[in-house]
Amino acid sequence: MVQVQLTRHLFAFFPQLEGQTLEVEATDVAGVVRALEARAPGLGFYLCDERGRLRPHVNIFIGNALIRDRRQLSDAVKAGDKVSILQALSGG
């Protein structure tokens, strides 16, 4: 299982995930996003555009490493990995 951590801001849009231990079965980042989408419909489109590419305001890390493939999300994950999904926020 892959452990997933989300920024707190995402819970405002997907409250059903708050307080849950997010663990998913996946072999790549795309699989992580699909598994999260299955748990919280709409989350996949919030993170990715209509072509499946990661949106510019979203970053995904595997451990401490920023993923390299923002287009197909093909970066590999394995059991025990921690995947962090961060959304940039701005304002003034």
C-alpha positions in Angstrom: 0.0 0.0 0.0 1.1 3.6 -0.7 0.4 6.2 1.9 -1.1 9.5 0.7 -1.0 12.8 2.4 -3.1 15.8 1.2 -2.8 19.4 2.1 -5.5 20.4 4.6 -7.0 22.8 2.0 -8.2 19.8 -0.1 -10.4 18.6 2.8 -12.6 21.7 2.3 -13.5 20.3 -1.1 -13.4 16.6 -0.2 -14.4 16.4 3.4 -15.1 12.7 3.2 -11.3 12.2 3.2 -10.6 14.2 6.3 -9.4 12.1 9.3 -9.0 9.0 7.1 -5.7 7.1 6.7 -5.3 7.3 3.0 -3.6 4.2 1.7 -4.1 3.0 -1.9 -2.9 0.2 -4.1 -1.0 1.7 -7.1 2.2 1.2 -9.1 2.5 4.7 -10.4 1.3 8.2 -9.6 -1.6 7.9 -12.2 -2.8 4.9 -10.2 -2.7 6.9 -7.0 -4.8 9.6 -8.5 -7.3 7.0 -9.9 -7.6 5.4 -6.5 -8.2 8.8 -4.8 -10.8 9.6 -7.5 -12.6 6.3 -6.6 -12.8 7.4 -3.0 -13.7 11.1 -3.6 -15.2 11.7 -7.0 -14.0 14.9 -8.5 -10.6 14.8 -6.8 -8.9 13.5 -10.0 -10.2 16.4 -12.1 -9.3 18.8 -9.3 -5.7 17.6 -9.5 -5.5 17.0 -13.3 -6.8 18.7 -16.4 -9.0 17.1 -19.1 -5.9 15.5 -20.7 -4.8 13.9 -17.4 -1.9 16.3 -16.9 -1.2 17.6 -13.5 -2.5 21.1 -13.1 0.1 23.9 -12.7 -0.9 24.7 -9.1 -0.5 21.0 -7.9 2.7 19.3 -6.9 3.2 15.7 -6.0 6.1 14.2 -4.1 7.1 10.6 -3.6 9.0 10.8 -0.4 11.0 14.0 -0.7 11.3 13.9 -4.5 9.1 15.9 -6.8 7.6 13.7 -9.5 9.2 14.2 -13.0 6.3 13.2 -15.3 3.6 15.8 -14.9 1.9 14.7 -18.2 1.3 11.0 -17.8 2.0 10.7 -14.1 4.1 7.6 -14.8 6.5 8.0 -11.9 6.6 4.6 -10.1 5.5 4.1 -6.6 5.9 1.0 -4.4 4.5 -0.4 -1.2 5.5 1.7 1.7 6.1 4.9 -0.3 4.6 8.2 1.0 3.0 10.3 -1.6 2.3 14.0 -0.8 -0.1 16.0 -2.8 0.3 19.8 -2.4 -1.8 22.6 -3.8 -0.2 26.0 -4.1 -2.4 28.7 -2.6 -2.1 32.4 -3.3 -3.8 35.5 -2.2 -3.1 38.8 -0.5 
